[in-house]
Amino acid sequence: MILDGKRTLVIGAGSGIGQATAILFAQQGAQVVCADLNEARALATVEQINAADGTAWSGVVDISVKAEVDAIMARAVELMGGVDVLVTTPFGNISMELENLPEAQWDFEHGVLAKGTLFGIQAAVPVMRAQHGGVILVATASIFGDYGAFTHPAVFPAYGAAKGAQEMLIRVSAGQFAQDGIRVCGVQPGFTLTEGSIAGLEDVGIPLDGFLAQGAAGMPMGPGQPEDVAEGFLFLASDYGSYINGYCLPVDGGSYAARFGRLLA
Amino acid sequence: MSSNSLLRDKQVLVLDGDDGIGAAVTAQFKAEGASVVSVQVSGTDVVAAFDQATSQLGDIDVVVNAISTWEPLAPESWTSDRWHELNQRNGEVAMLVGQLALKRLRSPGVVCSVSSVWAMATSPEMGLFGASKAALGPITKAVALSGVSAGIRANTVVMGLIDTPALRAVVEQAGQAAGGAGSDNLFDQTIPRVPMRRAGTAEEVANAAAFLCSGHARMINGASVVVDGGFLYA
């Protein structure tokens, strides 16, 4: 199997892309600590993995709190003897408001996405350095964090800015820690059907049906499923991605390409 | 690395160049369970390559364009003849591969093209080569979008400093084109510029291509996947 013996910590494993990634990794032979803000959801993912003869444990973590991220990393090391792969996927509310964007919302988005990514990297590096190897993977920019897609370019200011911060953290840490045998990459999902993404649209008053109809031209292969995006994490976590570092992989069915191409070359 | 049968039962055409990448793709794709026909394309005769694969395999699922014609050349030495030659072998071949893939691959089909970081970043001596390779990005994305209705994906693997005898020679030639005296180890001297502090192997390029051509990558489409140890972004 593709991830035989890999010791993995997935933060955000209670739902959506994180859950699908935890399940796929376990199917591919990895041990997985499934951590989430919602402990019951993390446990449900673990039960699903264990029922399929996988190996998983649950944990609770608020990724925006450094001490909690350090603690879940320590627990993962205690349970598995080390951590070969860290995956972080949490995200929070989204809003299109800019002129009157509440400061608290800016702080929340940056707490979960930017600080959460920083804390994950800070927790993982000493562990992986001591092992002389590891992979840190972040669910990042997505079409909304890059320059936007569909009919509303760059629509979510706080979310998008925090996603941009994630990409820079990925690139900087990919350079700084490569000599320790650590690769750092991102996965950029296109619009993916998860509880979180659908709720996020509803929060800003956009019904899913209308969004999909309006955005169809920007989604050549339609919306993604969490299981599709999980495959991007599998690629980068595995030996198939052994020379990929500092790169953010779009898993979007061509949504970037449809929007004039993010990187034409 | 061990294989995981990612390409079991896939029928694959590999357009082979002479820099060691196509050979590694052929070997790795076979290890992953594919039936592979590897063809050295003469000029831009991509049709003949497809015909040969069809006659040997029947339907084709995957085509990998691993042709790179390398030409380190300082700007003062550029000529129209060189430019046309590079555009034919790098750009026009990619255009024909994409067009023929849309017509002739069976669904679900995949096109994977091999490009270079010199298409995205440059040094004076690699500029002409990079310009000819830069065509692969927009061509791949156009094929990716056109192919959706036919069930065909297209992606590009963008390779960095890769250690094959031919690619070592390219680095030495680039050094000479830059006015250097020439040395036997310019390639090794370049390695510290790679964050991972090593060159990649042809197998690592082939492995990335294998994943992209497999069903696991069913939602990866129109991407330029950079396989460079962090050279470009880190």
Contacts between the chains, C-beta under 8 A, distances in Angstrom:
chain1	res1	chain2	res2	distance
A	1	B	4	6.9
A	2	B	4	5.3
A	171	B	233	5.0
A	171	B	234	5.6
A	172	B	234	7.8
A	174	B	195	6.4
A	174	B	230	4.9
A	174	B	233	6.9
A	174	B	234	3.7
A	175	B	195	4.8
A	175	B	230	6.0
A	175	B	234	3.7
A	178	B	195	3.8
A	178	B	196	4.6
A	178	B	197	6.8
A	178	B	229	7.1
A	178	B	230	5.4
A	178	B	234	6.4
A	179	B	195	7.6
A	179	B	196	7.8
A	179	B	197	5.6
A	183	B	196	7.7
A	183	B	230	7.9
A	184	B	234	7.9
A	190	B	219	7.6
A	220	B	144	7.6
A	220	B	145	5.5
A	220	B	148	4.6
A	220	B	221	7.1
A	220	B	222	7.9
A	221	B	148	5.7
A	221	B	219	6.5
A	221	B	221	6.2
A	224	B	219	5.2
A	225	B	219	7.9
A	228	B	218	6.3
A	228	B	219	3.7
A	229	B	219	7.1
A	231	B	216	4.6
A	231	B	217	6.4
A	231	B	218	7.2
A	231	B	219	7.0
A	231	B	220	7.6
A	232	B	219	7.9
A	232	B	220	6.7
A	234	B	216	6.4
A	235	B	208	7.9
A	235	B	211	5.0
A	235	B	216	6.9
A	235	B	217	7.0
A	235	B	220	7.9
A	238	B	211	7.6
A	239	B	1	4.5
A	239	B	207	6.6
A	240	B	207	4.7
A	240	B	208	6.1
A	240	B	210	6.6
A	240	B	211	4.1
A	241	B	207	8.0
A	241	B	208	6.6
A	241	B	211	7.4
A	242	B	1	7.7
A	242	B	204	5.4
A	242	B	207	7.0
A	243	B	160	7.5
A	243	B	196	7.2
A	243	B	200	4.0
A	243	B	201	7.6
A	243	B	204	4.1
A	243	B	205	7.6
A	243	B	208	7.5
A	243	B	227	5.1
A	243	B	228	7.0
A	243	B	229	5.3
A	244	B	208	6.7
A	244	B	225	7.1
A	244	B	226	6.9
A	244	B	227	5.5
A	244	B	228	7.9
A	245	B	195	6.2
A	245	B	196	5.8
A	245	B	228	7.6
A	245	B	229	5.3
A	245	B	230	3.7
A	245	B	234	5.8
A	246	B	195	6.8
A	246	B	230	4.1
A	246	B	232	7.4
A	246	B	233	4.0
A	246	B	234	3.3
A	247	B	225	7.3
A	247	B	226	4.6
A	247	B	228	7.9
A	247	B	230	7.9
A	247	B	232	7.7
A	247	B	233	5.8
A	249	B	220	7.2
A	249	B	223	6.6
A	249	B	225	6.4
A	250	B	220	7.2
A	250	B	222	7.7
A	250	B	223	5.1
A	251	B	219	5.2
A	251	B	220	5.5
A	252	B	219	7.0
A	252	B	221	7.6
A	253	B	148	7.6
A	253	B	219	5.1
A	253	B	221	5.2
A	254	B	141	7.4
A	254	B	144	4.9
A	254	B	145	5.7
A	254	B	148	6.7
A	254	B	221	3.9
A	254	B	222	4.0
A	256	B	222	6.5
A	256	B	223	7.6
A	257	B	141	3.9
A	257	B	144	5.4
A	257	B	145	5.8
A	257	B	221	7.1
A	257	B	222	3.1
A	257	B	223	8.0
A	258	B	145	6.0
A	258	B	222	7.7
A	261	B	137	7.0
A	261	B	138	6.6
A	261	B	141	5.2
A	261	B	222	7.7
A	263	B	120	7.0
A	263	B	137	6.8
A	263	B	224	5.5
A	264	B	134	7.6
A	264	B	137	4.6
A	264	B	138	5.1
A	264	B	141	7.1
A	265	B	115	7.3
A	265	B	119	4.5
A	265	B	120	4.6
A	265	B	133	7.8
A	265	B	134	4.7
A	265	B	136	7.5
A	265	B	137	3.9
A	265	B	158	7.7
A	265	B	224	6.5
